[in-house]
Amino acid sequence: MSKLKTTLFFLSVALITFFLLIRDSLLAKEIFKLGEEKFAYVGKERIQYFVEGTGKETIVLLHGLGGNDYDWRHLVNKLASQGYRVIFWNMRGVGQSDKPEKEEDYSIYKIADLFHGFMKSINLDKATIVGNSYGGGLAMIFAKEHSQMVEKLILINSLCYNQKPPFYLRFAAFSVIPKIAFAILPKYFLVKYTVRQMVYNKKLITDEDIKIYAQYIKIPKATDALIWTARQILKLKTDDQFFKEKIIKKIRVPTLIIWGDQDSIIPPSFAYQLNEDIKGSKLLMIENCGHVSQIEKPGEVSKAILEFIKD
């Protein structure tokens, strides 16, 4: 490549990056909020959560890695309108929840302990627990350890078995590169790439959705927390047999498994294995649907949840 072509190439990259960074700066300053915002304290640690509905029965929603309360935007009102109180948090490191500065604090087991403390702090003795992806892993640990607090368990495209991690998860294993990438690359660009990997129908993720998700990783320390959580997941994978034998196969609460048949993040074949390993569980496979079924097919997901709870 000639010097002129090389110069033009790097100039083009610089200009594109500059304009994307300008776009970042124009993102809305206010983060989308759904439901009534509240804060709970587990010890001194602050947890941001939201409440919608005033029913006697409670449904708690747990988002996945890289997700947040916005993941439930299409589901909350569908559940609350049927007479349920719906609670959904931003887990440790997400949104306005606290962000401890030690990587080991982002172990899935420690966050499951935090969730138990959260339930106790808001005086919630029992609820139906719904978890998507990483949130499904949390929900299973909680259901195994505190079954008396789980009315029913619903797993949506859940973290479960050993697999080759997606590229963005493997990327987090590098020591310094992820922090540099988050620091210099436009947030809008990063979010657009990752969020659209989660769905089968890419058109469902709007420009507004991307802008809102980008706001969450602009929060101070949010990217550090995301990287640490991802690294802890990679460590969990090396202990997969323990997770299967000591957690999954020990679940004894009524369980519904919901999965998109076009999930490119966690293989749909895992849904059938999970259905076998959790005794008495039910399985719903949703056609033409990716990793975040509650976003892509909220009508089918909410219907399945409501029918399962009432059954």
Backbone torsions as a table, in degrees:
resi	resn	phi	psi	omega
1	MET	NA	131.2	-179.1
2	SER	-69.3	162.8	179.2
3	LYS	-60.6	-37.4	-179.2
4	LEU	-65.0	-45.9	179.6
5	LYS	-63.6	-39.9	178.7
6	THR	-62.9	-44.4	179.2
7	THR	-61.9	-44.2	179.8
8	LEU	-64.3	-37.8	179.8
9	PHE	-62.8	-50.8	-178.0
10	PHE	-68.1	-31.8	176.4
11	LEU	-65.8	-40.9	179.2
12	SER	-63.7	-44.6	178.7
13	VAL	-60.9	-43.0	-179.5
14	ALA	-62.6	-42.3	-179.3
15	LEU	-66.5	-42.8	179.1
16	ILE	-62.3	-45.6	178.8
17	THR	-61.2	-40.7	179.9
18	PHE	-61.0	-46.2	-178.0
19	PHE	-68.7	-34.2	176.6
20	LEU	-68.3	-37.3	176.7
21	LEU	-66.6	-36.5	175.2
22	ILE	-61.3	-41.9	178.4
23	ARG	-62.0	-40.5	175.9
24	ASP	-54.9	-44.4	-175.9
25	SER	-67.9	-19.9	-178.8
26	LEU	-93.3	-1.2	178.6
27	LEU	-61.7	148.8	-179.9
28	ALA	-57.1	141.8	-178.3
29	LYS	-79.7	-26.1	-178.4
30	GLU	-91.5	128.8	176.5
31	ILE	-81.2	139.1	177.9
32	PHE	-55.1	136.3	176.5
33	LYS	-128.4	131.6	179.2
34	LEU	-119.9	125.5	-178.0
35	GLY	85.8	-178.1	179.5
36	GLU	-83.7	122.2	-179.9
37	GLU	-76.7	134.9	177.6
38	LYS	-140.4	169.9	176.4
39	PHE	-133.7	136.6	175.1
40	ALA	-118.5	159.4	179.4
41	TYR	-125.9	126.4	173.7
42	VAL	-109.5	102.5	-166.8
43	GLY	64.9	-124.2	177.2
44	LYS	-98.6	-1.5	-175.9
45	GLU	-84.9	128.5	-177.8
46	ARG	-91.5	134.4	178.8
47	ILE	-122.2	125.3	176.2
48	GLN	-86.1	133.8	175.6
49	TYR	-148.1	170.1	-175.8
50	PHE	-133.3	150.1	-179.6
51	VAL	-130.2	135.2	174.8
52	GLU	-136.3	132.7	179.3
53	GLY	91.4	161.6	-175.7
54	THR	-131.6	20.8	-178.5
55	GLY	-65.9	163.3	179.3
56	LYS	-73.7	-33.3	178.6
57	GLU	-91.1	143.2	-173.9
58	THR	-117.3	139.0	173.1
59	ILE	-116.9	126.4	179.0
60	VAL	-109.8	131.1	-176.7
61	LEU	-110.6	129.0	-178.8
62	LEU	-116.3	116.5	-177.5
63	HIS	-77.2	171.7	-177.7
64	GLY	-97.4	-176.3	178.3
65	LEU	-63.3	130.7	-178.5
66	GLY	80.0	-5.6	179.0
67	GLY	-95.0	-172.4	-178.1
68	ASN	-169.2	-170.6	-178.2
69	ASP	-57.6	-27.1	-178.5
70	TYR	-65.8	-18.8	178.8
71	ASP	-60.7	-20.9	-173.8
72	TRP	-103.4	14.1	-172.1
73	ARG	-58.4	-31.5	-178.0
74	HIS	-92.0	-7.1	-172.1
75	LEU	-107.5	-33.9	-171.4
76	VAL	-55.9	-52.8	-176.8
77	ASN	-66.8	-32.3	178.7
78	LYS	-64.1	-34.8	179.3
79	LEU	-82.6	-45.0	-177.9
80	ALA	-63.5	-34.8	-177.8
81	SER	-68.6	-14.1	179.3
82	GLN	-97.6	15.3	172.9
83	GLY	94.5	21.5	179.8
84	TYR	-112.2	149.1	169.1
85	ARG	-89.0	125.4	-176.8
86	VAL	-111.9	124.6	179.4
87	ILE	-119.1	132.5	177.9
88	PHE	-142.7	130.8	-174.7
89	TRP	-104.2	169.2	161.2
90	ASN	-106.2	116.1	-173.7
91	MET	-68.9	173.4	179.1
92	ARG	-45.7	127.7	177.5
93	GLY	91.6	-2.7	-173.9
94	VAL	-119.6	143.0	177.0
95	GLY	59.0	-132.3	179.7
96	GLN	-97.4	12.3	171.3
97	SER	-73.3	154.2	-178.7
98	ASP	-63.6	156.3	-175.6
99	LYS	-130.4	84.3	177.9
100	PRO	-56.1	155.5	-172.2
101	GLU	-105.5	20.9	174.9
102	LYS	-116.4	129.2	-176.6
103	GLU	-58.2	-38.0	-176.8
104	GLU	-64.2	-19.1	177.9
105	ASP	-70.0	-10.3	-177.1
106	TYR	-102.0	14.1	171.4
107	SER	-60.1	141.5	-179.4
108	ILE	-61.3	-30.9	179.3
109	TYR	-70.9	-38.0	178.4
110	LYS	-70.1	-35.2	178.3
111	ILE	-72.5	-32.5	173.9
112	ALA	-63.7	-39.4	174.9
113	ASP	-62.9	-39.9	178.2
114	LEU	-62.2	-40.3	179.5
115	PHE	-63.7	-39.4	176.0
116	HIS	-60.5	-44.6	177.6
117	GLY	-63.3	-36.3	177.6
118	PHE	-62.9	-47.4	178.9
119	MET	-57.9	-43.1	-179.8
120	LYS	-67.3	-38.1	-176.0
121	SER	-67.3	-28.1	178.9
122	ILE	-100.0	13.5	176.6
123	ASN	57.9	41.7	178.6
124	LEU	-105.4	105.4	-174.4
125	ASP	-81.8	-28.3	-176.4
126	LYS	-158.3	142.4	-178.8
127	ALA	-160.2	163.0	167.4
128	THR	-82.2	127.6	-176.4
129	ILE	-107.3	125.2	179.1
130	VAL	-116.4	125.1	179.7
131	GLY	-129.6	133.4	176.0
132	ASN	-106.3	130.3	174.9
133	SER	56.9	-119.3	177.2
134	TYR	-55.5	-37.2	178.0
135	GLY	-62.8	-29.0	175.2
136	GLY	-67.7	-40.0	175.7
137	GLY	-60.5	-45.1	176.5
138	LEU	-58.3	-45.6	-177.3
139	ALA	-62.5	-38.5	179.9
140	MET	-67.8	-42.2	177.1
141	ILE	-60.5	-45.4	-179.7
142	PHE	-63.1	-42.8	-179.1
143	ALA	-64.9	-35.3	178.6
144	LYS	-72.2	-42.6	-175.7
145	GLU	-80.7	-29.4	-174.1
146	HIS	-136.0	55.6	-175.1
147	SER	-59.2	-28.8	-179.5
148	GLN	-67.0	-14.7	-179.7
149	MET	-99.7	1.4	-176.3
150	VAL	-113.5	112.2	175.3
151	GLU	-68.3	-55.2	175.6
152	LYS	-147.5	156.2	-177.1
153	LEU	-118.9	130.7	179.5
154	ILE	-127.8	121.6	-176.1
155	LEU	-111.9	121.8	-179.4
156	ILE	-111.5	110.9	179.3
157	ASN	45.9	58.2	-166.4
158	SER	-84.1	145.3	164.8
159	LEU	-55.9	131.9	-179.3
160	CYS	-154.4	-62.9	-171.6
161	TYR	-113.8	169.8	-179.8
162	ASN	-67.7	138.2	179.5
163	GLN	-158.6	168.0	172.1
164	LYS	-71.4	119.9	-176.4
165	PRO	-64.9	148.1	174.4
166	PRO	-59.1	159.4	-176.1
167	PHE	-54.7	-45.5	-175.4
168	TYR	-64.7	-26.6	177.7
169	LEU	-77.4	-42.4	177.4
170	ARG	-63.2	-33.3	-179.5
171	PHE	-59.8	-33.2	-177.7
172	ALA	-68.7	-16.7	-177.3
173	ALA	-71.0	-23.2	178.7
174	PHE	-66.9	148.3	-172.7
175	SER	-70.8	-51.8	-172.2
176	VAL	-113.2	-31.0	-172.8
177	ILE	-54.4	-44.7	-179.4
178	PRO	-58.7	-40.4	-179.9
179	LYS	-65.3	-39.6	178.2
180	ILE	-64.2	-44.2	-178.7
181	ALA	-60.9	-45.7	179.2
182	PHE	-65.3	-30.0	-177.6
183	ALA	-75.6	-37.7	-172.3
184	ILE	-104.7	-23.7	-177.8
185	LEU	-86.1	145.8	-179.7
186	PRO	-62.1	133.3	-178.6
187	LYS	-63.2	-37.7	-179.8
188	TYR	-59.6	-44.6	-179.5
189	PHE	-63.3	-46.1	-179.1
190	LEU	-61.9	-44.6	-178.7
191	VAL	-67.4	-41.8	-179.5
192	LYS	-58.1	-42.0	-179.7
193	TYR	-66.5	-50.1	-172.3
194	THR	-73.4	-43.1	-176.7
195	VAL	-64.6	-38.0	-179.1
196	ARG	-73.6	-12.8	172.4
197	GLN	-72.2	-19.8	-172.9
198	MET	-81.4	-17.5	-174.7
199	VAL	-117.6	153.3	176.4
200	TYR	-81.0	-43.3	178.0
201	ASN	-95.2	97.5	-174.3
202	LYS	-61.4	-25.6	-177.4
203	LYS	-67.4	-17.0	-178.9
204	LEU	-72.1	-21.0	178.0
205	ILE	-91.0	110.6	-175.0
206	THR	-87.2	168.1	176.1
207	ASP	-61.9	-36.0	178.5
208	GLU	-65.8	-40.4	176.7
209	ASP	-57.7	-45.9	-178.4
210	ILE	-63.0	-41.9	179.0
211	LYS	-61.0	-40.4	-178.7
212	ILE	-69.1	-46.1	178.3
213	TYR	-61.1	-36.8	-179.7
214	ALA	-62.5	-31.5	179.7
215	GLN	-62.1	-34.2	-176.8
216	TYR	-67.6	-34.2	-179.4
217	ILE	-88.8	0.0	172.4
218	LYS	-88.6	-9.4	178.6
219	ILE	-68.2	134.9	-179.7
220	PRO	-51.9	133.8	178.1
221	LYS	73.3	-2.2	-177.8
222	ALA	-65.3	-39.4	-178.9
223	THR	-71.0	-35.4	175.1
224	ASP	-60.1	-46.0	180.0
225	ALA	-61.9	-40.0	179.4
226	LEU	-63.7	-45.0	178.9
227	ILE	-62.6	-44.9	-179.0
228	TRP	-64.3	-40.3	178.6
229	THR	-64.1	-43.1	178.7
230	ALA	-61.3	-42.1	179.2
231	ARG	-63.9	-37.1	178.6
232	GLN	-67.9	-32.7	175.7
233	ILE	-65.2	-42.5	179.0
234	LEU	-61.7	-36.2	176.9
235	LYS	-69.2	-36.6	178.7
236	LEU	-60.7	-37.8	-177.4
237	LYS	-60.1	-29.7	179.8
238	THR	-72.1	-13.1	-178.3
239	ASP	-116.3	33.2	-172.1
240	ASP	-60.6	-40.2	-177.4
241	GLN	-62.1	-38.7	176.7
242	PHE	-61.0	-45.4	-177.7
243	PHE	-62.2	-41.2	-178.8
244	LYS	-67.6	-48.3	-173.9
245	GLU	-78.3	-37.0	-173.5
246	LYS	-95.1	-17.5	-179.7
247	ILE	-114.9	-68.3	-171.4
248	ILE	-57.0	-50.3	-175.7
249	LYS	-74.3	-7.1	-179.6
250	LYS	-98.7	-1.5	-178.7
251	ILE	-72.0	129.5	-176.4
252	ARG	-127.2	20.0	177.6
253	VAL	-103.7	154.8	177.8
254	PRO	-56.8	128.0	-171.5
255	THR	-130.8	133.8	172.7
256	LEU	-114.8	130.7	178.0
257	ILE	-109.6	125.1	178.7
258	ILE	-118.8	133.1	-175.4
259	TRP	-146.1	139.9	172.4
260	GLY	-82.7	131.1	-174.7
261	ASP	-73.2	-7.5	178.0
262	GLN	-114.8	26.6	179.4
263	ASP	-64.3	119.4	-179.8
264	SER	-98.1	-1.2	-178.2
265	ILE	-98.4	-52.1	175.9
266	ILE	-120.6	123.7	-172.7
267	PRO	-55.8	133.5	177.0
268	PRO	-58.2	-25.1	178.5
269	SER	-61.0	-27.0	179.4
270	PHE	-64.1	-28.9	-179.2
271	ALA	-60.7	-41.2	-179.1
272	TYR	-69.6	-38.4	177.2
273	GLN	-65.6	-41.3	178.7
274	LEU	-63.0	-39.8	178.2
275	ASN	-61.0	-36.0	177.4
276	GLU	-74.0	-39.4	-173.5
277	ASP	-78.0	-24.9	176.5
278	ILE	-99.9	105.9	-174.2
279	LYS	-58.8	131.3	176.3
280	GLY	77.7	4.5	-178.5
281	SER	-72.5	158.0	176.1
282	LYS	-111.9	151.7	-176.9
283	LEU	-128.6	132.8	172.4
284	LEU	-123.8	116.6	173.4
285	MET	-96.1	129.7	-178.5
286	ILE	-105.5	126.7	-176.5
287	GLU	-73.5	147.1	176.1
288	ASN	51.8	49.5	-175.4
289	CYS	-140.5	142.5	-177.1
290	GLY	-96.1	-140.0	-168.9
291	HIS	-82.8	-26.1	-178.9
292	VAL	-112.8	76.6	-173.9
293	SER	-57.8	-32.3	-178.2
294	GLN	-68.9	-20.6	176.7
295	ILE	-90.2	-41.2	-173.1
296	GLU	-83.1	-35.6	-178.5
297	LYS	-133.5	59.7	-174.8
298	PRO	-62.6	-31.2	179.2
299	GLY	-64.2	-48.1	179.9
300	GLU	-67.3	-39.5	-178.8
301	VAL	-66.6	-48.1	-178.9
302	SER	-63.7	-39.4	178.0
303	LYS	-61.4	-44.7	-179.4
304	ALA	-64.4	-42.2	179.4
305	ILE	-62.3	-48.6	-177.1
306	LEU	-63.3	-42.6	179.1
307	GLU	-64.4	-39.1	-179.4
308	PHE	-67.9	-40.3	179.9
309	ILE	-66.4	-40.1	-176.5
310	LYS	-78.6	-17.1	-176.0
311	ASP	-65.2	NA	NA
